[in-house]
């Protein structure tokens, strides 16, 4: 099939999904979970082929790597999605107009959702599960780095769909070349929505070239502000977790803002980072405070480029601020509206930070690493939206449905 034929088949499959009951969908998701574990050797062998082409020092290596433990976690996620209530058919608004018309706003599938993503094969499972549960067919456009892994995963899914007699085009993996990406972005006859997941360069390309609606899952340039009233022990744990839990994900910490009156506590705040060899780019006051207390090989003066950078690596910037106002101004200038955090025991400062920071997820005394659909109780996620239209923050089942109005009458006519 050429691309138009493939996308046309996906569109047809999306219509067939409308007739599939929720119980069957849940059975299929559980069967795919079982198959992911049962065929882990095959999936991992294909994943190794991808890993062999990537430098282990590349921060994307960890995102690309699958293990038996990760496949079991993926399977648990699939089962969790199956156990969630269906997002479809919910009556969002209902009433009777003065003329007697009964009017309802009801949640319905988008139809066909395209996901463009990079070296994260787990996304193939996540997107499939959420789209199927939400009644939509999905078009997967993965990167070349994970092509072997993605093809193995989709083959496993197709085998399960075939057993249930479901059209396998409800999930379609496209070629990984750039030309296909450009063509999908203009496939408004077949695709209802496109969601990019990946680098700022990928997202910018999608925004500039798409003729179909997009939901932007922007870069995660995340800050933590350690306030004048912050607790050092708590702050050290939050900074360490936000920075080092997984450095290659969008919710990882990129910049620590520290109140100037707490510079003496900066060595204690940063001490746990040494365990992971985190390279710190510090401004002049922070550099002076850390000198002699943090390994010299892991400490460097900051540059203008240190701020507003999504490192996706064991690297972090530090900026000294004189007030909450200055911290808020820095976040406004350099943040990406993803996730921001304040560490403070001052309720007034916390409330102002929570109110004024313009981001999808804003934290008080907790790390940005919690920005995740699973952690929010949403099941798997399809991405973290940094825009304000339709969806914001972790997007799961509810966010990948739309709605339509259903109006029933008894022969009324309009004057």
NORNORRA-V879431 format. One line per field, one symbol per residue. phi: phi as a letter, one per 40 degrees, with the letter a starting at -180 (. if undefined). psi: psi as a letter, one per 30 degrees, with the letter a starting at -180 (. if undefined). burial: I if it has 9 or more other C-alpha atoms within 8 Angstrom, else O. A space follows every 50 residues. Layout:
phi = ???
psi = ???
burial = ???
This chain:
phi = .cccccccccccccccccccccccdcccccccccccccbccccccccccc cccbcdccdcdccccbbcccccccccccccccccccccgcccaaabcdcg ccbbbbcacchbbbbbabcbcccdcccdccccccgbcbbcbcccdbcccc ccccccccccdcccgcdcccbbccdcccccdccccbcccbbcabbcbicc ccccccccbcbbdbbcbccbcbbbbccdbccccccccccccccbdaccbc cccbaccbcdcbccccdcccdcccdbfccbbbcdccccccdgbbddcbba ccbdccbgbccfacaabbbcbcacdccccccccbcbgcabbbbabccccc ccccccccacbbbbfacccccadcccgcgcbbibcbcbcgbagdbbcccb bbabcbbbbbgcbcc
psi = kleeeeeeeeeeeeeefffkleeeeeeeeeeeeeeeeegeeeeeeeeeee effkkffkffeeefkkleeeeeeeeeeeeeeeflkkflgkjfkklklfgf kkkkjkklledkkkkjlbiiffeeeeeeeeeeeggklkjkillfegeeee eeeeeeeeeeeeeggkjfffkkkllgleeeeeeefghfffkfkkjkjble eeeeeeeffkglkljkilkijklkjjlegkkeeeeeeeeeeeefejfglf gkkfkkkkkffgeffeeeefeffefghkkkjkleeeeeefkffkkefgkl klleffkgkjehlikklkkklfleeeeeeeeeeflghdklkkjlgjeeee eeeeefkilekkkkhllfffjkeefgggallfljkglfkekkakkbeefg lallkkkkahgklk.
burial = OOOOOIIIIIIOIIIIIOOOOOOOIIIIIIIIIIIIIOIIOOIIOIIIII IOOIOOOOIOIOIIIIOIOOIIOIIIIIIIIIOOOOIIOOIOOIOIOOOO IIIIIIIIIIIIIIIIIIIIIOIIIIIIIIIIIIIIIIIIIIIIIIIIII IIIIOIIIOIIIOOOOIIIIIIIIOIOOOIIIOIIIIIOIIIIIIIIIOO OIIOOIIOIIOIOIIIIIIIIIIIIIIIIIIIOIIIIIIIIIIIIOIIOO IIIIIIIIIIOIIOOIIIIIIIIIOOOIIIIIIOIIIOIIIOOIOOOIII IIOOOIIOOIOIOIIIIIIIIIOIOIIIOIIIOIIIIIIIIIIIOOOOII OOIIOOIOIIIIIIIIIIIIIIIIIIOIIIIIIIIIIOOOIIIIIIIOII IIIOOOOOOOOOOOO
